[in-house]
Amino acid sequence: MVPYSARRQLVRRAVGFGLWLGLFLAAAALCDLSPEILKQGLGKAPQFAREFFPPLWAAADEMVEPLLSTLALASAASLLGMLLAFPVGLAAAANIVPVWLRLPVRILLGAERALPEILQLLFFVVAFGLGPFSGMCALAFSSIGMLGKLVGDAIEDADDKVLESLKATGASFWQVIRYGLLPQVLPSLAANALFRFDVNVRSSVVLGAIGAGGIGAEIARSMGMLQYNRATMAVLGSLILIYAAETVSGQLRRRLLEDGRS
């Protein structure tokens, strides 16, 4: 055992700090970080921030339709992702399918999760054009990647005794899935789908600003027209929507998980 040495500890900390400082300076150089530009920007920040207040309360009614569009986009993507996640999860479970099928499905799920949602949206925009439909497809595709992986893990953790008991009674493969596997996996799938809905609401605001429509497009449009107080109104609407979605989905998710344990 190496004895404690204050000098050795000091050298380690100095080396660690030197490495951190070197990485910071390299990153600052790559990002063109300039103290002069930073100082100018901070000096303009108070004046720029004042242009966002007070919010344009008269535009509140005009925010209802984009907010509903964002909510519908996230809801449709979450529902479609949940419905398709179960068959994808089946194909990714080692105790259900052979390895020649499970392995490529797992690789595809990992590759999908590695793609940013913004990049996925660009692919669908090329295919279907700008609008909520492309945003819904991008979020649904991303939801399948996340939920499919979680469903596959849940299926692999399912109680094999229940499945073997059904097989012993002469049940077919799909009967085993319907009566033995689905009741075990469904609470987890629903709970994770609610969590994904919360994520999709947040993501739909971001994707809306780059072509998916909804309240994100309203924020981008208001900023582009220098209508900052209108943009503030849109941001407030999106915050209310995100908070409401998080609260409702969180409560439903807790109930589902509690029912699944009981």
Buried (B, 14 or more C-beta within 10 A) or exposed (E): EEEEEEEEEEEEEEEEEEEEEEEEEEEEEEEEEEEEEEEEEEEEEEEEEEEBEEBBEEBEEBBEEBBEBBBBBBBBBBBBBBBBBBEBBBBBBEEBBEEEBBEEBBEBBEEBEEBEBBEBBBBBBEEEEBBBBBBBBBBBBBBBBBBBBBBBBBBBEBEEEBBEEBBEEEBEEEEBBEEBBBEBBBBBBBBBBBBBBBBBBBBBBBBBBBBBBBBBBBBBBBBEEEBBBBBBBBBBBBEEBBEEBBEEBEEBBEEBBEEBEE
